[in-house]
Amino acid sequence: MAVDREGFLSLRSLSYVNNLLNGEQDLDRDSVSYTQLSREVSAAFADFARLAMIKDLDLLQLWAAGSSSEGLNTPVEDMSSNQFRDWLAAIGLSRTLRMYDESLHTGFEDDFNERLQKLLEIAGEELDS
């Protein structure tokens, strides 16, 4: 776990999440670690609310401006730290949509994937012509 990182989770929350992922700890809604994670996620939502108030800000374009597509084609073990961050961000985007659907019982992820596929098809046709 890197000490110098750019994510919104504190090292304590990141450690808690890693322990959950590794099966070393169970999700405990009464624990101090869960409470801190909850606060940090709430703070992240508040930050996204601020971003949402900016007229004409496209979140995908904002993310893509700071990302490199070449990292997504590199095996994980050969990635630089920046490529690994971009890879995690791409996974995070997809997983966030899935968590949204699971939490609110919607089908947004499927709709998003269909729209993304259509955009890719249109872009491919544009490039061919």
Phi, psi and omega in degrees: 000123182285143178280323180265105182220165185251359183285173182272347180278138174291165178299326178297312180293320179297320177297317178300313180297316179299320177295323176295315181296323182277357181076013180278348182210149175264153176294117183236101184293348178263359183277158177296322180296320178295318179299317179294317177301318179299316178298317182292322177294319177299319178295322178295318177299320178297321177295319178294327176297320177297316178299321182295340180279350180277118182296135176067015176278122179259112185299320179294320177293321178298315179295315183296329180297332180259008184246161176240125182288338183294333180294332182288343180260002183261137175303143185307317183293343180258002184284145169285171180297324178291319178295321178295319177299316179295321178297314177297322179296319178296316177296319180299321178299310180298316182291328177297318178297319179294318178296322177302310180298317181294323182286321185254001178056052179243181177240030185298320182300318178296316178299316179299314181297321177296316180294320178296318178298317178297318178297320178296321178295316179297316180297320178296319178296320178298318180292325180289331184265000000 
